[in-house]
Amino acid sequence: MIDCIEALRALYPAPKTRALVKQLDRLDPHCRRFIESAPFLVLATAGADGRIDASPRGGAAGFVRVVDDQTVHLPDALGNNRLDSFTNIVQTGRCGLIFFIPGMDETLRVNGKARLRDEPDLLGQFPHERHPPRLVVEVQVEEAYLHCAKALMRSRLWDPARRIDRSSFPSMGQMLKSQSGSIEPAETQQQMLERYASEL
């Protein structure tokens, strides 16, 4: 078992200079363009008790607003109201983001301080959203760097030949029924899509 940094480091060579110098403390033009082109990200947070959460977020390309080289605004969207990510941000004031652009194997990682804002004038800066946000996650950038393409290349994530037939899996309703032990009829995939239509 690896239980110290020295043992961990002994397993791997030192990182190459390129992997170290690419880390910025701000958003440069390449980072800004990446964010403005990304329709999807994963928001990572940790609570005061150490519990970890990673939550997918999506919208039209550019749904995350770059305010300046140190600040981005991520608008809320209708969800399941568990508020795991937001609770963690209230408790610790930190988050990490990883941005994805379909068809591009590189990703962008952004880490920094976070806070939840609900001022009406700020919420009003997202008029293109079908459902106005209730709050905005403001991230003060401390680290930003482009992540290499290896993981997405290995997975061939964007390769159409790797797409599965959705019908090969049970519907979300069937899986939730099985997991929860509910006696209610399982929602079909079509029923779920119709229900989501008003929420997207």
N, C-alpha and C positions, 0 to 999 in steps of 0.2 A: 504494500500500500504506500502511496506517495502522500506524505503528511508534512512536508516542509518544502520551501521554495528551492533550497539547494538540491534536493532530490529530484524535483521537477525539472529544474534547469539542466541537470546532468543527463536527462533523456533527450534533449534537443540541442541543436547547434544555436549559436547566438543569432538573433535576428539580423537580417541584412540591413545595411544603412538605409536602403530605399524604403524599407518597411517602417523605419523610425522617422525619417525626415518628412514623410508624406503627411504626418499628423499636424494639423493646423489648429490655432486657437480662435479661428474666425472662419467665416464663409468666404471663399474666393469666388471668382466668376464661374469656375467649373462646378463648385458646390451649389451655387445659386441656381445655375441652369439645371442641374440634376434635380433639385427640389421642385423647381417650377415645372418640370416635365414628368414628375412621378405621380401616378394615380394611386399608389399603395405604399404603406409603411407598416412597420411593427413598432409599437410603443412599449418599451420595457421600463418597469418601475419596481421598487422594493419598499416594503412597509417598515415601520419602526420595529416590528417584531421579526424582521428578516424575511418575511414571506415575499416571494417573487411573483411578478405577473408580467406576461407578454401578451399584448392585445393588438390584433390587426385593425388597421384604419384605412379607409379608402374613400375616394371621390374622383371627380374629374381631375385630369392633370392640372397641377397648380392649386389644388384645394388647400395645401399648406402655403401660407403667405410668408414670403421672406420680407421682413421689415427693414433689416439692415444686416451688415456683416456679422453682427453678434446676436441677432434676434430672429426667431421664427414664431409664427402663430399657427396653431393647429386647432381648427374649429371642432366643437363637439358635433356628434350626429346621433340620431335615434339608435338606441341599442337595447341591451337587456336590463339596464338600470341596476346592475350589481355594483357599479362604480368602484371596482377593484383598483383600476389605475389611478382614478382621481383621489381615492382615499389614500393611496400610497403617496401621491404627490403632496397632499395636504400634510401628511406625517413627516416626510423626509425632504421634500422640495427638490427632488432630483429625478432625471429620467434619461433614457437612451432611445434613440430613433435609428431605424435602418430603413432606408428608402429603396424601392424597387421600381424599375422601368421595364415594362414588358419587352422582351426581345433583346435586352441588354444584360449581359452576365455580370458586369460590375455592379456593386451596390455602394451606397453612401451611408456612412455611420456618423451620427451626431450625438454627442453626450453633453449634458450640462445641467444647470439649475433650472427648475421649473416652478411655475405658480399658475393658479387658476384665476382667470379674470372674467368678470361678468358686467363690466361697464357698458351701458347701452351704446355709446358711440363706437366702442370697439366691436361689439357684436354686429353693429350695422355695417361693418366693413366687409361683410360676407353676403352681399345681396344675391349672389349667384346660387346660393344653397337653396334647395327646394324647401327645407325646413330650417328656419333660422336657428343658429346655435344658441344653447343656453349658457354656454361658457366657452372660453378659449384657453387652451394650454399655451402659455408663453414660455418658450425655452430660451434661456440665455446660454449661447454656445460657449463651451469651454474646450471641446475637442471636436474636430471634424476631419474625416479622412475617407478617401475612396478605398473600398475594399476590393481585393482582387477577385477575378472571375472564377477561381477554381471550384468553389462549392456549387455554383450554378452550372458550370460546365460538367462537373461530375454527375449532377442530377439530370442534366439535359432538361431543365425545367420548362423551357419555352418550346421544346421540340413537339410538334403536333403528334408525332408518332408515339409519344409518351403519355398522351392524354388517355384517361380511362373512360369507359362507358359508365356514366353516373348510375345507371340502373343496376350495375353490378354490386352496388352497396345498398343497404337498406336506406329508407328515407330517414331524414333527421328525426322525424316524429317517431318512427319505429325504434331507432336507437335510443332515444330519450325514454320511451315507454319501457324498454328493456332495462335501462339503467336505473330508472326510478321506481319500477314495480307498479306503475300506474295501472288502474283498471279501465281508464278511459280509452276510447278508440284512438289508434295512432293517426296523427295527421299525415296525409300523403305528401309527397314532394310537390305535387301540383297545388295542393291547398296551401302549403307553405309559401310557394312562389306568389300565389294570389294574395296572401296576407301581407307579404313583404312589399307588394307593389306600391302600397300607399305610404310605406315607411322609407323607401330609398330616396 
